[in-house]
Amino acid sequence: MFKFEKHLKTIQKLNYTIKIIDASETYGVRQPVLRDGKPIETCMFDGDNLQTTFHLGLYITNELVGICSFFKNNHPLIANASQYQLRGMAILDAYQGLGLGTLILSHGETLLKQQGIPVIWCNARVKATEFYNKMGYKIIGEPFDIKDIGLHYCMYKPL
């Protein structure tokens, strides 16, 4: 059995829902996954509460286990005038490897496509670049360091 088929069977058994959530609801997943050991304030991103920003939450039987946020933000290396940045994507450790990241990111991409957004980009941690590659994202520019977090690549995907 291919790995994807295994994940698909697991996902089909899970009772999951993806919905739009408030920025404050993302912190409980952002902190342990993206800012472990750091104060909750480090999970509050500039632009979290703008009208153009939206946040998705993935719930399994009413437990929030995954999140991602989408910010209207342009990257200087990408020519399109209308862009969104993916930030703060996280799946709780106990639920990683089940394909849930693919589900929630695909859902967000679909919402952006429906709004006519032609491109999405993110600052991907080195360990996440393989995931984004499988999702169709390409690296642009040189690697860079985000203080106290680590080495990243800018990655983008036409929608």
C-alpha positions in Angstrom: 0.0 0.0 0.0 1.3 3.5 -0.9 1.9 5.9 2.0 -0.8 8.2 0.7 -3.4 5.4 0.6 -2.6 4.6 4.2 -3.1 8.3 5.1 -6.3 8.5 3.2 -7.8 5.4 5.0 -6.7 7.0 8.3 -8.3 10.4 7.4 -11.5 8.7 6.3 -11.8 7.1 9.8 -11.3 10.5 11.5 -14.3 12.8 12.1 -12.7 16.1 11.0 -14.0 19.5 10.2 -12.1 22.6 8.8 -13.5 26.0 9.5 -12.5 29.6 9.8 -11.4 30.6 13.3 -10.3 33.7 15.2 -6.6 34.5 15.5 -6.6 33.9 19.2 -7.8 30.3 18.7 -4.6 29.6 16.7 -2.2 30.2 19.6 -2.9 26.9 21.4 -1.5 25.1 18.3 1.1 27.6 17.2 2.8 27.7 20.6 3.6 23.9 21.1 4.4 23.3 17.4 6.1 26.6 16.3 7.1 28.4 19.4 7.7 25.6 22.0 9.0 27.0 25.2 8.5 30.6 24.2 5.9 33.0 25.6 2.4 33.0 24.1 3.0 36.6 22.8 5.4 35.1 20.3 2.4 33.4 18.7 0.7 36.7 18.0 1.6 37.8 14.5 1.4 41.3 13.0 -1.7 41.3 10.8 -3.5 38.5 12.6 -6.6 40.6 13.0 -6.7 42.4 9.7 -9.9 42.0 7.7 -7.9 40.6 4.8 -6.4 37.8 7.0 -8.1 34.6 7.7 -7.3 31.6 9.9 -8.4 28.0 9.4 -8.7 25.4 12.1 -8.9 21.6 11.6 -10.9 19.8 14.3 -11.1 16.1 15.0 -14.1 15.4 17.1 -14.2 18.9 18.4 -10.5 19.2 19.3 -8.5 21.8 17.4 -5.4 19.9 16.1 -4.3 21.9 13.1 -4.2 25.5 12.0 -2.9 27.8 9.2 -3.2 31.5 8.6 -3.4 33.4 5.4 -2.2 37.1 5.1 -2.6 39.4 2.2 1.0 40.2 1.8 3.3 40.6 -1.2 6.8 39.2 -1.6 9.3 41.4 -3.6 10.6 38.4 -5.6 7.1 37.5 -6.8 5.7 39.6 -9.7 1.9 39.1 -9.1 0.2 42.1 -7.6 -2.3 40.0 -5.7 -0.6 37.5 -3.3 -1.3 35.8 0.0 1.3 34.6 2.5 0.7 31.3 4.4 2.0 31.7 8.0 1.8 29.7 11.2 0.8 26.4 9.7 0.9 23.7 12.4 -0.5 20.3 13.2 -0.2 19.1 16.8 2.6 16.5 17.2 0.3 13.6 18.0 -1.6 14.2 14.7 1.4 14.7 12.4 2.0 12.3 9.5 -1.7 11.6 8.9 -2.1 13.9 5.9 -3.9 16.6 7.9 -1.5 19.3 6.8 -2.4 18.5 3.2 -6.1 18.8 4.0 -6.0 22.1 5.7 -3.6 23.8 3.3 -5.5 22.5 0.3 -8.7 23.9 1.8 -7.0 27.3 2.2 -5.7 27.3 -1.3 -9.2 26.5 -2.6 -10.6 29.5 -0.8 -7.9 31.7 -2.2 -8.5 30.4 -5.8 -12.2 31.2 -5.3 -11.3 34.8 -4.6 -9.1 35.0 -7.7 -5.8 35.1 -5.8 -3.1 33.9 -8.3 -0.2 33.0 -6.0 0.5 31.9 -2.5 3.9 32.0 -0.7 5.4 31.1 2.6 8.6 31.2 4.6 9.2 27.5 5.1 11.4 26.0 7.7 14.1 23.8 6.2 12.5 20.7 7.7 9.1 21.6 6.0 10.4 22.2 2.5 9.8 18.6 1.4 6.1 18.9 2.5 5.7 22.1 0.5 7.5 20.6 -2.5 4.9 17.7 -2.5 2.2 20.4 -2.4 3.6 22.1 -5.6 5.6 24.9 -4.0 8.9 26.0 -5.4 11.8 27.7 -3.7 12.6 31.3 -4.7 15.6 33.2 -3.6 18.3 32.3 -1.1 17.9 30.6 2.3 17.7 33.0 5.3 17.7 32.9 9.1 14.8 34.0 11.3 16.2 34.8 14.7 15.5 32.3 17.4 13.6 30.0 14.9 16.1 28.9 12.2 16.9 28.6 8.6 14.0 29.2 6.1 13.3 29.3 2.4 10.8 31.4 0.6 8.5 29.1 -1.3 5.6 29.9 -3.6 2.9 28.3 -5.7 0.7 29.6 -8.5 -2.9 28.8 -7.8 
